[in-house]
Amino acid sequence: MKPASIAIFELVKTTLHEHKNEENARAMEAYIKHLFPFLGIKAPIRKEAVKSILAELKREKKVDWDFVDLCYRQPEREFHYTACDHIRACQRYLQQGEIEQLKKLITTHSWWETVDTLAVEVGAIAAKYPTVKSSHIQQWITHEHMWLRRVSILFQMRQKEETDTAFLTNAIESNLGSKEFFINKAIGWALRSYGDTNPEWVIEFCDNHALAPLSRKEALRKIV
């Protein structure tokens, strides 16, 4: 653990605790079914509070995984969000091997808001290093960890015309019949996103697959 990372983390910790709001915390905890405790800091305030600190971290032009780890060791959700914000700020610097760190985070303190944020970073790595799809993400399609399956469906949502439709098809077909809300929602979102680029493909896909009603509704929301 690098001393500099510890120092930055302690500064973030002090800063976030200075903005603690117990009334907000109760509402935020209820929103995510009391899965995690909160300090009660709304997103705009949180981001502004640590903006200069994260800007300093970004100057290294790489993700500080020690800092991320320290954030994820904390129970309060704001620390997890701050770690994700740091990764997002350093997205352009992500390297192929860092897919493993992202996998670890996806399966730690997992819920949709952090998982979906991390899915974008998985997509950034896959766009730069396409082989990670076969070396890593392919195994996530049928993984026992539901949130990895969700990421395997969602990670291409920003790829537009670069979307690997064969991979997307495999990811969706392998998860058809799931009773899991977050999987069926992901299928619909992934199709809806690609529908902005290729609505004909999405319509045909929906016509030829027995999608869950939720998936079909989300997929065709903007098309029909």
C-alpha positions in Angstrom: 0.0 0.0 0.0 1.6 3.2 -1.1 1.9 6.0 1.6 0.7 8.6 -1.0 -2.5 6.6 -1.6 -3.2 6.3 2.1 -2.7 10.1 2.5 -5.0 10.9 -0.3 -7.6 8.5 1.0 -7.4 10.0 4.5 -8.0 13.4 3.0 -11.1 12.1 1.1 -12.3 10.4 4.2 -12.1 13.6 6.3 -13.7 15.6 3.5 -16.6 13.3 3.1 -17.3 13.0 6.8 -17.4 16.8 7.0 -20.4 16.7 4.7 -22.3 14.0 6.5 -26.1 14.4 6.7 -28.0 11.8 8.8 -31.4 12.8 7.4 -30.3 12.3 3.8 -28.6 9.1 4.9 -31.8 7.5 6.0 -33.5 8.2 2.7 -30.6 7.1 0.6 -30.3 3.8 2.6 -34.0 3.2 2.1 -33.7 3.7 -1.7 -31.3 0.8 -2.0 -33.1 -1.4 0.4 -30.7 -0.8 3.3 -28.0 -2.8 1.7 -25.3 -0.3 2.6 -24.9 2.5 5.1 -24.6 6.1 3.8 -23.0 9.3 5.0 -26.0 11.1 3.4 -24.1 13.1 0.8 -26.0 13.8 -2.4 -24.0 13.2 -5.6 -23.4 16.9 -6.7 -22.1 17.8 -3.2 -20.0 14.7 -3.0 -18.4 15.2 -6.3 -17.7 18.9 -5.7 -16.2 18.1 -2.3 -13.6 15.8 -3.6 -13.2 17.3 -7.1 -9.7 18.8 -6.5 -8.5 15.6 -4.7 -9.5 13.4 -7.6 -8.0 15.8 -10.0 -4.7 15.4 -8.2 -4.9 11.7 -8.5 -5.7 11.9 -12.2 -2.3 13.6 -12.8 -0.6 10.3 -12.4 -2.5 9.2 -15.6 -3.4 5.8 -14.1 -5.9 4.4 -11.7 -4.6 4.3 -8.1 -5.8 0.9 -7.2 -4.5 1.3 -3.6 -6.8 4.3 -3.2 -9.7 2.4 -4.8 -9.1 -0.6 -2.4 -9.1 1.7 0.6 -12.4 3.2 -0.5 -14.0 -0.2 -1.0 -12.9 -1.2 2.5 -15.3 1.4 3.9 -18.9 0.5 4.6 -20.4 3.8 3.5 -21.6 3.9 -0.1 -20.1 7.3 -0.8 -16.6 5.9 -0.7 -17.5 3.3 -3.3 -19.0 6.0 -5.5 -15.8 8.1 -5.1 -13.7 5.1 -6.1 -15.8 4.6 -9.2 -15.5 8.4 -10.0 -11.7 8.1 -9.9 -11.8 5.1 -12.2 -14.1 7.0 -14.6 -11.8 10.0 -14.6 -8.9 7.7 -15.6 -10.8 5.7 -18.1 -8.5 6.6 -21.0 -5.5 5.2 -19.1 -7.0 1.8 -18.3 -4.9 -1.2 -19.3 -5.8 -4.7 -20.4 -4.8 -6.4 -17.2 -7.0 -4.1 -15.1 -10.0 -6.0 -16.2 -9.2 -8.2 -13.2 -9.4 -5.3 -10.8 -12.7 -4.3 -12.3 -14.0 -7.8 -11.9 -13.1 -7.8 -8.2 -15.0 -4.5 -7.7 -18.1 -5.7 -9.6 -18.3 -8.6 -7.2 -17.7 -6.5 -4.1 -20.5 -4.5 -2.4 -22.5 -5.2 -5.5 -25.6 -3.4 -6.5 -26.8 -1.9 -9.8 -25.5 1.7 -9.4 -21.9 0.7 -9.0 -22.0 -2.3 -11.2 -23.4 -0.4 -14.1 -20.8 2.3 -13.7 -18.1 -0.3 -13.7 -19.6 -1.9 -16.8 -18.8 1.3 -18.7 -15.1 0.9 -17.7 -15.2 -2.8 -18.8 -16.5 -1.6 -22.1 -13.7 0.9 -22.4 -11.1 -1.8 -21.9 -12.9 -4.1 -24.3 -13.0 -1.4 -27.0 -9.2 -0.9 -26.7 -8.3 -4.5 -26.2 -10.9 -6.7 -27.9 -9.3 -9.9 -26.8 -10.6 -9.4 -23.2 -14.0 -10.4 -24.6 -12.8 -14.0 -25.2 -10.3 -14.1 -22.4 -12.5 -12.7 -19.6 -16.0 -11.4 -20.4 -17.0 -14.6 -22.3 -16.8 -16.5 -19.0 -19.0 -13.9 -17.3 -21.9 -14.7 -19.5 -22.9 -17.8 -17.6 -21.0 -16.9 -14.3 -22.7 -17.9 -11.0 -22.3 -14.2 -9.9 -25.4 -12.5 -11.3 -23.7 -9.1 -11.5 -21.0 -10.4 -13.8 -23.7 -11.8 -16.1 -25.3 -8.4 -16.1 -22.0 -6.7 -17.1 -21.5 -9.2 -19.9 -24.8 -8.0 -21.4 -24.3 -4.3 -20.7 -20.7 -3.5 -21.3 -21.2 -2.6 -24.9 -23.9 0.0 -24.3 -21.7 2.9 -25.5 -20.2 1.1 -28.5 -22.9 2.1 -31.0 -21.8 0.9 -34.5 -18.8 -0.8 -33.0 -21.1 -3.2 -31.0 -20.2 -6.8 -31.4 -23.6 -8.1 -32.2 -22.5 -11.8 -32.2 -21.2 -11.4 -28.6 -24.3 -9.5 -27.6 -26.5 -12.2 -29.1 -24.7 -14.9 -27.2 -24.8 -13.0 -23.9 -28.6 -12.5 -24.2 -29.4 -16.0 -25.5 -27.4 -17.5 -22.7 -29.5 -15.7 -20.2 -33.0 -16.1 -21.7 -35.5 -17.6 -19.3 -33.9 -15.9 -16.3 -36.3 -14.9 -13.5 -33.8 -12.3 -12.2 -35.1 -8.8 -12.6 -31.6 -7.3 -13.1 -30.8 -9.7 -15.9 -34.0 -9.1 -17.8 -33.7 -5.4 -17.3 -30.1 -5.5 -18.6 -31.2 -7.4 -21.7 -33.8 -4.7 -22.5 -31.4 -1.9 -21.8 -28.7 -3.4 -24.0 -31.1 -3.8 -26.9 -32.6 -0.4 -26.5 -29.1 1.2 -26.5 -28.1 -0.6 -29.7 -31.5 0.3 -31.1 -30.4 3.9 -31.3 -27.8 2.8 -33.9 -29.6 -0.1 -35.6 -33.3 -0.3 -34.8 -34.0 -2.8 -37.5 -31.6 -5.3 -36.0 -33.2 -4.9 -32.6 -36.7 -5.3 -33.9 -35.7 -8.5 -35.8 -33.9 -9.8 -32.7 -37.0 -9.2 -30.6 -39.2 -10.9 -33.1 -37.0 -14.0 -33.2 -36.4 -14.5 -29.5 -38.7 -15.3 -26.5 -37.7 -12.3 -24.4 -39.2 -11.7 -21.0 -41.9 -9.1 -21.1 -39.7 -6.6 -19.2 -36.8 -7.1 -21.7 -39.1 -6.6 -24.7 -40.7 -3.6 -23.2 -37.3 -1.9 -22.5 -35.9 -3.0 -25.9 -38.6 -1.5 -28.0 -39.4 1.6 -25.8 -37.9 4.1 -28.2 -38.6 2.2 -31.4 -42.3 1.3 -31.4 
